[in-house]
Amino acid sequence: MFEFGRELKRLFQPGAPRDGLTGGDASLLELLELSLLQAEARAADIAAGRVSATNRPERQFEAAVIWREIARRTGDVVAVRKAAAAAEASAKGFDRDARPAGWARARCEQARAALLGAALYGDPGLNAAAEVALKEARGAAGHSPAAAMAGAALALVEARKVLGEGDRDAVIAAARGFDGPIAALRNHGRRHAAGRLLAASASADRADLLAEGGTRLCDPMLLRMALDGLAAALSSMDPAYEPVTWVRLATLRGTARAALAELEGELTEVAAAVNDLVEVLGHITRDHSPLDWARAQQALAGVLRILGEATECDRALDQATGCYERALTVFARQPALAEGGVAMHSRALCMIRRAELRGDLAGLARAEVALRVDLATSNPARDPVAWGVRQLSFARLYEARAHIAGFDRAEHAAAAQALTAALEVFGEHGQRQLADTAAAGLERLRMISSRLRIRGG
């Protein structure tokens, strides 16, 4: 891929056409490194703003797609806003009555920007706004490809409703909602490369739903369904020509494979998942797509952590900590990202778990120093979720110390207070995964406290 990328850089130099490098073909955006993609977005804005611009709504739509891709790769709030604004302007220009298919495409793009914002920043209100826009778009799209785009995005909205509370049947039903739109987008992709990429993106959303549901419910069948879907989607992808989509699909495959292996106690499969994710990192760079690179690092860290805990391997846990630290170099640039808090907590857990496995109070002390330094540099008012994650990490550290040195009632109270405060913060900011972790921690503390009362008799 890197040889191909260097050749593209040579071709896409300042001598290229002034209105951009891709000519409005969204399927070519994946080939551009971030710096070139940002230049493409500025060129698209210029083209859409010209007095002499022909078909201005189409130029605005193209700009919206590019800005959303920048936001997806970086997590930049400004890029999300620019994508949404360009899509809104495009919809107004198309006019629902005069050009319904174009209006529906623009409205879908506006909704996709909202869905991206919800995923990046944990704002459930954006999902609701997107759902309204998508239903309107589907109603106006008729038999155009925009109907399939709207259907795939609506399936994603439904999937997000199911995650965290639905049972196996609800997860499977939500996954089936993707089948029709994916088939329609693949059919569209036979003539237009962008349709094939949209189908692959919807396949990734479907697999993510099944994998997360399978992990939460400890259900191997759901994880196998996710892996089957990913295998089918990856069979039509080439990492040299569709690097970003391929990396997303392959990262999901590695995490799903590891989750299934952990459920079934297959350590050889966990090790194979490590190799899969190492290969993924060979196909993406931080310069090309910072968030995809960071997510691959985070996924690799999670699998190394599984391996380290199962085998009590210090080296695997150390490597996992290093992967989380590399991921945080990207997440830290955008404090509003929900993923940053999860990675920060996971890094702390790696350090704590390593010390706990070895009965290493000195290691716990080092982890505590690192957490306190982190806490001293944080601003709870500006970034309350990160503050809550630090409280979650402290509570886990207290719990680990209790296992090694015996339970201390003062530390029990401190841990309970930290978890309660964290749970309130996560609930207020829509951080469901972190809220579940805090609730589980409180339940463990209650069980320990109950055992103490029984022993005290």
Secondary structure by P-SEA (a helix, b strand, c coil): caaaaaaaaaaacccccccccccccccccccccaaaaaaaaaaaaaaaacccccaaaaaaaaaaaaaaaaaaacccaaaaaaaaaaaaaaaaaacccccaaaaaaaaaaaaaaaaaaaaacccaaaaaaaaaaaaaaaaaccccaaaaaaaaaaaaaaaaaacccccaaaaaaaaacaaaaaaaaaaaacccaaaaaaaaaaaaaaaaaaaaaaaaaccaaaaaaaaaaaaaaaccccccccaaaaaaaaaaaaaaaaaaaaaaccaaaaaaaaaaaaaaaaaccccccaaaaaaaaaaaaaaaaaaaaaaccaaaaaaaaaaaaaaaaaaaaccccaaaaaaaaaaaaaaaaaaaaaccaaaaaaaaaaaaaaaaaccccccaaaaaaaaaaaaaaaaaaaacccccaaaaaaaaaaaaaaaaaaaaacaaaaaaaaaaaaaaaaaaaaaaaaaac
